[in-house]
Amino acid sequence: MNAFEEAQEQLKRSLAIFPVGNQLRTRLTRAEREVTVSIPLTMDNGSTKVFEGYRVQYSNLRGPYKGGIRFHPDADINEVTALAFWMTFKCAVTNIPMGGGKGGITVNPRELSKGEVERLSRGWVRALAPVLGPERDVPAPDVNTTPEIMTWMADEYQKLTGDTRNATFTGKPIAQGGSEGRGVATGMGGFYVFEALRDVLKLPKTVSVVIQGMGNVGGNAAKIFHEHGHTILAMSDSKGGIYSAGGLEPEAVEKYKKENGSLEGFPGAEHISNEKLLELSCDVLVPAALENQITQKNAQSIKAKVVLELANGPTSTKADDILFRKGIAVVPDILANAGGVVVSTYEWEQNLKNEHWSEKDVLNKLRELLNRESKNVWELSVKLSTDLRRAAFALALERLEESLDAKIAK
Ligand code: GLU
């Protein structure tokens, strides 16, 4: 199954235990708008290449479309649609006033110079500006897109439209109108969700953690868990990982990767493939890279007590069933990694009101929100006797239905 089929399968399974009206059910099978554009890029050597870019606006039932932009060689309209679908549910399960969208470009940014990445980012905005805007669609970073890229995009949008509110892109650097706390928000949010559910998931006070992925999300999650006294058993990037039974120092691992370009040769740790890393014994396994990492092929070999999904769509539905039978709880992406979009929404709100909130205020608000919604999801899972993914979908469906009901004549 491709990513969008997986996403629809998750929806089907949730609807089976939490039925909603036909109108909502039917609407949720399709994106409201899918845009594919060609982005011509003048390369540094003077030649021209054309890249394919996307923006999928899945649902604005609850507010403007919201979601990141991914630069990746495997990004395509199907993947972006699945990601936009998940954003719809993520924003609903956290009860923020946003709908679901996602964007992307099929590109390996590592093969481009910095200037080429900037021109490509600006090209994406030129091609898609007519469908964006603070009340319409508010993009943000995702895989391989950074605060710096958001600055270029926000600048391009402002030049094109004259809109100086700076509320069309979130995840900007603080000096460019970004929010305190946005950089760490996804990793921090994952940690808050873990803390909210630790007791009901019967996890010990200090846990051993295995993290796949060292981008913004995996890197920050490693540091945050470590700072709170937990043991980071293993970390990895796209090329492979390292494992140390005594625990890793995430700061040192990140520094080594920066200096050497990979984790290869990291002293005092054992090398391990990304496949083997997922199968390590630990309390909390954190997939923080791409989709479809835990599948029916390896689910049986997973030895974690809990899977905390900081990536989007890392676990297939078939794997969900296998993990459930093994007694492994999966804290679903739409809850576990929602910290990013929640703080993005705080950023949008600050931009629109011309305010700047302190880091303490932002993170306190985030913790309170995630604590509340994590408990809501848990309680619903008990009430419906179901897993956390179905329960999170059910909570989102209830809120989506409320919004739809308010909008249609009866
Ligand atoms: N790309 C992130 C996600 O998948 C953040 C989206 C946002 O901040 O709008 O949730």
Residues whose N, C-alpha, C, O or C-beta is under 5 A from the ligand:
A	BS01	LIG	K66 G67 G68 V138 A140 P141 D142 N337 G340 V341 S344
